[in-house]
Structures are given as structure tokens and as C-alpha cells.
Amino acid sequence: MRQDKPGVLLVNLGTPDAPTTSAVKRYLKQFLSDKRVVDTPRWLWWPILNIGILPIRSPRVAKLYASVWTDEGSPLLVFSKRQRDALAAKLDIPVALGMSYGNPSLKSAVDDLMAQGVNKLIVLPLYPQFSCSTVASVWDGLSSLFAGYRSLPTVHFIRDYADHPAYIAALKASVERSFAQHGKPDLLLASFHGIPQRFANEGDDYPQRCHDTFDALKTALGLSDSEAMLTFQSRFGREPWLTPYTDETMQGLPAKGVKHVQVMSPGFASDCLETLEEINEQNREFFLHAGGTRFEYIPALNDDEAHIDMMLELVNQYR
């Protein structure tokens, strides 16, 4: 009789192996070749990517990565490994970490779990809000990977956890710690990663899931509409993305009387380039240069115990 042996696969986006032009170019090529990320026809996209984007962006992005790189490595990978280890310490089943792009790969993580006899796979993409460009890409990656297996595990795929009570409680606690340390700001700004508006028009419910997180958090904190705001960051290319844009908002807030702002990124399970450099460096400068006086970044939940306990709760429902 077949007996279930569960295991957990944590998945995040990924990161270059090093803050160098060659490593970043390799990573960006894999990332930007995913049709879930860029759906431009391949015949048109390949020359743009390989001739235009990669040679220009890779050195520039490598410098940005170098500005946040730590002695342990890329922040996203460092925190993701800590999350894996912390969750494993609370469980009596195997836990592996895989990345959609870069290393450790999805294949290496799945191979590791199956080598341990896992035949019941609980997949937790570390994206709180579903998007076709992130969570659906994990689904695609696993489907492609399993095409090469003779035997398949039972798969429980956690779509997202945008308004899960334990997630909202962990976010609330992180905000309250910041308020206690720095004082209550004029505005709490929640910056989520953007996607092209066209994706939403075609059915991606990501914007709604971001609002679900934001509305639940705002209610939990007892903040009014004037005390909290949602924006979208990291737009790329020329087509319209979800608005309001974080950078433009930052530049306009001081003129509206907002002089003290605290910023969080509830769409990121781990601090990474988009939070540590784009938010805490670039957007801090935008705000202060425009006349703001105080800017504090509220870190991602990373390996905070409440965050790990939330993961445990999500996983345990499929044990």
C-alpha cells in the first residue's frame, strides 16, 4: 500500500549568483525569457532582449546588486534559506528551497525531496498575492519539470495567502514595531510590485489581491484612508503598468503636506533588490529631495517568527 510521505517546496523568484555583469546577464536572460513575464512574440523579443536589453542593463543592474550584497550573499537568497531552515525546524518533514530563475533551481529542490522519498509535495510560492507573472510561472516550471518524471507526487499547490489572518497579523506587528520605534508617520505607504495593466485587463487578479492585503492590514491597524496608501513599483518597458506609481507618488507627497512617511512592501516575502535598493535607497532619495523630512523603511517579514508560523499554518492544512 502506498504511504504518503509529505515534503515542502518553498519557491521564490531567484537572484544572480554574484553581483557581476556576467552573472546578472545570465540571470536576467532566464528571467526575461519567461513568457509569463514578457509575452511579446519571441521573433520580436529575442533581438530586443539579446541585442538591446541585456548588454545595457546587465552592468547597470550588477552595480545595484553590489550595493545590497552581503557577506553571506544575495539578500533574497540569504533570507530564503533562513526561512527554509526555520520552517524545517518546526516540521518533521523535508523542506527544500527552489528558485524560478537561478540557483538553487526548482529541479534541484524537487530532486532533493524525491530522493528523500517524498511523494506528497506541498508547494508554497513565496508570493503573498497571486500573479500570472510569478505564481503561475512556478506552476509552469513544475509542470515542465514533471514532464521528465516517470512517477509524479501528489501536489498541493498554495495559490496565495494575500488576506490570510496570520499573514495580516505578522504584517500588523511589523508596522506597530516601526511606529513604536519611529513614531506614527503622516502616511504609511504600502508599495507592491507592479505588473502591466494589460495583464489585469486580461484576467490576472493580482491588483485585487494586493488591495485585499492592503485593506485587511489597514483595518487591522485602525488607519483611515488618509493615513495609508497603496502604490505599485518596479515598472519596466513603455506600456502602462498598475498605478499609482511608487516613485511618482514619493516625489509628490511632500507638496501635499506629507513630511514623514514609512514604507513597506507587503508583496515581498524577503528583502531583495526591489526593497533594499529601489525602495530604501532610490525612493528615499525621491521623497527627501522633494521636501520630505523623515523616511523609514519597514523590512519585509523575512525570517520573523510570526512569518514562519504563518508558513507552518499554511503547510499543515495539507499534511
C-alpha positions as CSV (number, residue, x, y, z in Angstrom):
1,M,0.0,0.0,0.0
2,R,1.3,3.4,-0.9
3,Q,2.0,5.6,2.1
4,D,2.2,9.3,1.9
5,K,5.5,11.0,2.7
6,P,4.9,14.8,2.6
7,G,7.6,17.4,1.9
8,V,7.5,21.1,1.4
9,L,8.8,23.1,-1.6
10,L,9.4,26.8,-0.9
11,V,9.8,28.8,-4.1
12,N,10.9,32.4,-4.7
13,L,11.8,34.3,-7.8
14,G,15.6,34.0,-7.7
15,T,18.8,36.0,-7.8
16,P,22.0,36.2,-9.7
17,D,24.9,34.0,-8.3
18,A,27.1,37.1,-7.9
19,P,26.9,40.9,-8.3
20,T,28.8,40.7,-11.6
21,T,27.8,41.6,-15.1
22,S,28.1,38.1,-16.4
23,A,26.1,36.5,-13.5
24,V,23.4,39.2,-13.8
25,K,23.2,38.8,-17.6
26,R,22.7,35.1,-17.2
27,Y,20.0,35.6,-14.6
28,L,18.2,38.3,-16.5
29,K,18.2,36.3,-19.7
30,Q,16.5,33.4,-17.9
31,F,14.0,35.7,-16.2
32,L,13.1,37.8,-19.2
33,S,12.8,34.8,-21.4
34,D,9.8,33.5,-19.4
35,K,6.6,34.1,-21.4
36,R,4.8,34.7,-18.2
37,V,7.0,37.7,-17.5
38,V,7.3,39.1,-21.1
39,D,4.7,37.8,-23.5
40,T,6.0,39.7,-26.6
41,P,6.2,37.3,-29.6
42,R,9.6,35.6,-29.5
43,W,10.6,36.6,-33.0
44,L,10.3,40.2,-31.9
45,W,11.5,39.8,-28.3
46,W,14.7,37.9,-28.9
47,P,16.6,40.6,-30.7
48,I,15.3,43.3,-28.3
49,L,16.4,41.2,-25.3
50,N,19.8,39.9,-26.6
51,I,20.9,43.0,-28.5
52,G,19.3,45.8,-26.7
53,I,18.4,45.0,-23.1
54,L,20.9,42.5,-21.8
55,P,24.1,44.3,-22.9
56,I,22.9,47.6,-21.5
57,R,21.0,46.6,-18.4
58,S,23.3,43.9,-17.1
59,P,26.2,46.1,-16.0
60,R,23.8,48.7,-14.5
61,V,21.8,46.1,-12.6
62,A,25.1,44.4,-11.4
63,K,26.1,47.7,-9.7
64,L,22.7,47.8,-8.0
65,Y,23.1,44.3,-6.7
66,A,26.6,45.1,-5.5
67,S,25.1,47.9,-3.4
68,V,22.9,45.4,-1.4
69,W,25.1,42.3,-1.5
70,T,26.1,40.9,1.9
71,D,29.0,38.8,3.2
72,E,26.5,35.9,3.1
73,G,25.4,36.6,-0.5
74,S,22.3,38.0,-2.1
75,P,19.8,39.2,0.5
76,L,16.9,37.3,-1.2
77,L,18.8,34.0,-1.1
78,V,20.1,34.6,2.4
79,F,16.6,35.2,3.8
80,S,15.0,32.5,1.8
81,K,17.5,29.9,3.2
82,R,16.8,31.2,6.7
83,Q,13.0,30.8,6.0
84,R,13.6,27.2,4.8
85,D,15.7,26.3,7.8
86,A,13.3,27.9,10.3
87,L,10.3,26.2,8.8
88,A,12.2,22.8,8.7
89,A,13.0,23.3,12.4
90,K,9.2,23.4,13.2
91,L,8.3,20.4,11.0
92,D,9.2,16.7,11.0
93,I,9.1,16.5,7.2
94,P,11.7,17.6,4.5
95,V,11.7,21.2,3.3
96,A,13.5,22.4,0.2
97,L,14.1,25.7,-1.5
98,G,13.9,26.3,-5.2
99,M,14.0,29.4,-7.4
100,S,12.1,30.0,-10.6
101,Y,15.3,31.6,-12.0
102,G,18.9,31.0,-11.0
103,N,20.1,28.8,-8.1
104,P,19.0,26.7,-6.3
105,S,16.9,25.6,-9.2
106,L,13.4,24.2,-9.0
107,K,14.8,20.9,-10.4
108,S,17.5,20.6,-7.7
109,A,14.9,21.2,-5.0
110,V,12.4,18.7,-6.3
111,D,15.1,16.1,-7.0
112,D,16.3,16.5,-3.4
113,L,12.8,16.0,-2.0
114,M,12.0,13.0,-4.2
115,A,15.4,11.4,-3.3
116,Q,14.2,11.5,0.3
117,G,11.1,9.6,-0.7
118,V,8.7,12.5,-0.8
119,N,5.5,11.6,-2.7
120,K,3.2,14.2,-1.4
121,L,4.5,17.7,-2.4
122,I,3.2,20.8,-0.7
123,V,4.3,23.8,-2.9
124,L,4.4,27.2,-1.2
125,P,5.3,30.0,-3.6
126,L,6.6,32.9,-1.5
127,Y,4.4,35.4,-3.3
128,P,1.6,36.6,-0.9
129,Q,-0.5,37.8,-3.8
130,F,-1.1,35.7,-6.9
131,S,0.1,37.0,-10.3
132,C,0.4,35.2,-13.6
133,S,3.9,36.5,-13.8
134,T,5.0,34.9,-10.5
135,V,2.8,32.2,-9.1
136,A,1.7,30.9,-12.4
137,S,5.3,30.8,-13.6
138,V,6.0,28.4,-10.7
139,W,3.2,26.2,-11.8
140,D,4.6,26.2,-15.4
141,G,8.0,25.4,-14.1
142,L,6.9,22.5,-12.1
143,S,4.7,21.2,-14.9
144,S,7.6,21.3,-17.3
145,L,9.9,19.7,-14.8
146,F,7.5,16.8,-14.1
147,A,7.3,16.0,-17.8
148,G,10.6,14.2,-17.3
149,Y,9.5,12.1,-14.3
150,R,8.1,8.6,-14.6
151,S,6.3,8.9,-11.3
152,L,4.6,12.0,-10.0
153,P,3.9,13.1,-6.4
154,T,0.6,14.2,-5.2
155,V,0.8,18.0,-5.4
156,H,-0.9,20.6,-3.1
157,F,-0.2,24.0,-4.6
158,I,-0.9,27.0,-2.4
159,R,-2.1,29.7,-4.8
160,D,-1.5,32.7,-2.4
161,Y,-2.2,34.0,1.1
162,A,-3.0,37.6,0.5
163,D,-5.5,38.0,3.3
164,H,-4.6,35.1,5.5
165,P,-5.2,36.2,9.1
166,A,-1.7,35.0,10.2
167,Y,-0.1,36.9,7.4
168,I,-2.0,40.1,8.2
169,A,-1.2,39.7,11.9
170,A,2.5,39.4,11.1
171,L,2.4,42.5,8.9
172,K,0.5,44.4,11.6
173,A,3.1,43.5,14.2
174,S,5.9,44.7,11.9
175,V,4.2,48.1,11.4
176,E,3.5,48.5,15.1
177,R,7.1,47.9,15.9
178,S,8.1,50.6,13.4
179,F,5.5,53.0,14.8
180,A,6.8,52.3,18.3
181,Q,10.4,52.9,17.3
182,H,10.0,55.9,15.0
183,G,6.6,57.4,15.9
184,K,3.5,57.3,13.8
185,P,4.1,58.8,10.4
186,D,2.0,61.2,8.4
187,L,1.5,58.3,6.0
188,L,2.0,54.5,5.8
189,L,2.7,53.6,2.2
190,A,2.4,50.0,1.0
191,S,4.4,49.5,-2.2
192,F,3.6,46.4,-4.2
193,H,5.5,45.2,-7.3
194,G,3.7,46.2,-10.4
195,I,2.5,44.3,-13.5
196,P,1.4,45.6,-16.9
197,Q,-2.2,46.9,-16.7
198,R,-2.9,44.7,-19.7
199,F,-2.3,41.6,-17.6
200,A,-5.0,42.7,-15.2
201,N,-7.3,43.6,-18.1
202,E,-6.9,40.0,-19.4
203,G,-7.8,38.4,-16.1
204,D,-4.9,38.5,-13.7
205,D,-6.5,39.2,-10.3
206,Y,-3.2,40.4,-8.8
207,P,-4.4,44.0,-8.3
208,Q,-7.4,42.8,-6.3
209,R,-5.2,40.5,-4.2
210,C,-2.9,43.5,-3.4
211,H,-5.9,45.5,-2.3
212,D,-7.1,42.6,-0.2
213,T,-3.9,42.6,1.7
214,F,-3.8,46.4,2.0
215,D,-7.4,46.7,3.1
216,A,-7.1,43.9,5.7
217,L,-3.9,45.5,7.1
218,K,-5.4,49.0,7.2
219,T,-8.4,47.7,9.1
220,A,-6.2,45.7,11.5
221,L,-4.2,48.8,12.2
222,G,-7.2,51.1,12.5
223,L,-5.9,53.5,9.9
224,S,-8.0,55.9,7.9
225,D,-7.9,56.4,4.1
226,S,-5.7,59.5,4.7
227,E,-3.2,57.6,6.8
228,A,-2.4,54.7,4.5
229,M,-1.8,54.4,0.8
230,L,-1.2,51.7,-1.8
231,T,1.2,52.1,-4.7
232,F,3.0,49.9,-7.3
233,Q,6.7,49.9,-8.1
234,S,9.3,48.4,-10.5
235,R,7.6,49.1,-13.8
236,F,9.5,48.1,-16.9
237,G,9.0,49.0,-20.6
238,R,6.8,51.5,-22.2
239,E,3.2,50.1,-21.8
240,P,1.1,51.3,-18.8
241,W,1.5,49.4,-15.6
242,L,-0.7,49.4,-12.4
243,T,-1.0,52.8,-10.8
244,P,-0.3,54.8,-8.8
245,Y,3.4,54.5,-9.3
246,T,5.5,54.5,-6.2
247,D,8.3,56.7,-7.5
248,E,5.9,59.4,-8.8
249,T,3.9,59.3,-5.6
250,M,7.0,59.7,-3.5
251,Q,8.0,62.8,-5.4
252,G,4.6,64.4,-5.0
253,L,3.8,63.6,-1.3
254,P,5.8,66.5,0.3
255,A,3.9,69.1,-1.7
256,K,0.7,67.6,-0.2
257,G,2.0,68.1,3.3
258,V,3.3,64.6,3.9
259,K,6.7,65.1,5.5
260,H,7.1,61.8,7.4
261,V,6.5,58.6,5.6
262,Q,7.0,54.9,6.5
263,V,7.1,52.5,3.6
264,M,6.6,48.7,3.5
265,S,6.5,46.2,0.6
266,P,3.9,43.6,1.6
267,G,4.2,41.8,-1.8
268,F,7.8,40.6,-0.9
269,A,8.3,37.7,1.4
270,S,12.0,38.5,1.6
271,D,14.0,41.7,1.3
272,C,15.7,41.9,-2.0
273,L,17.0,44.4,-4.6
274,E,13.5,45.8,-5.1
275,T,13.1,46.6,-1.4
276,L,16.6,47.4,-0.2
277,E,17.8,49.4,-3.3
278,E,14.6,50.6,-5.1
279,I,12.6,51.5,-2.0
280,N,15.1,52.2,0.8
281,E,17.6,54.0,-1.4
282,Q,16.0,55.3,-4.7
283,N,12.6,56.2,-3.3
284,R,14.0,57.5,0.0
285,E,16.0,60.0,-2.1
286,F,13.0,60.9,-4.2
287,F,11.0,61.7,-1.1
288,L,13.7,63.6,0.8
289,H,14.8,65.5,-2.3
290,A,11.2,66.6,-2.9
291,G,11.0,68.1,0.6
292,G,10.1,65.2,2.8
293,T,11.9,65.2,6.2
294,R,11.6,61.6,7.5
295,F,11.6,58.3,5.7
296,E,11.7,54.9,7.3
297,Y,11.6,51.6,5.5
298,I,9.7,48.7,7.3
299,P,11.6,45.5,6.4
300,A,10.0,42.5,4.8
301,L,8.9,39.7,7.1
302,N,11.9,37.7,6.2
303,D,12.5,35.0,8.8
304,D,10.4,36.7,11.5
305,E,8.9,34.1,13.8
306,A,5.4,35.2,13.0
307,H,6.1,34.8,9.3
308,I,7.4,31.3,9.8
309,D,4.4,30.4,11.9
310,M,2.2,31.5,9.1
311,M,4.0,29.3,6.7
312,L,3.6,26.4,9.1
313,E,-0.1,27.0,9.3
314,L,-0.4,27.1,5.5
315,V,1.6,23.9,5.1
316,N,-0.1,22.0,8.0
317,Q,-3.5,22.1,6.3
318,Y,-2.2,19.7,3.6
319,R,-0.1,17.3,5.9
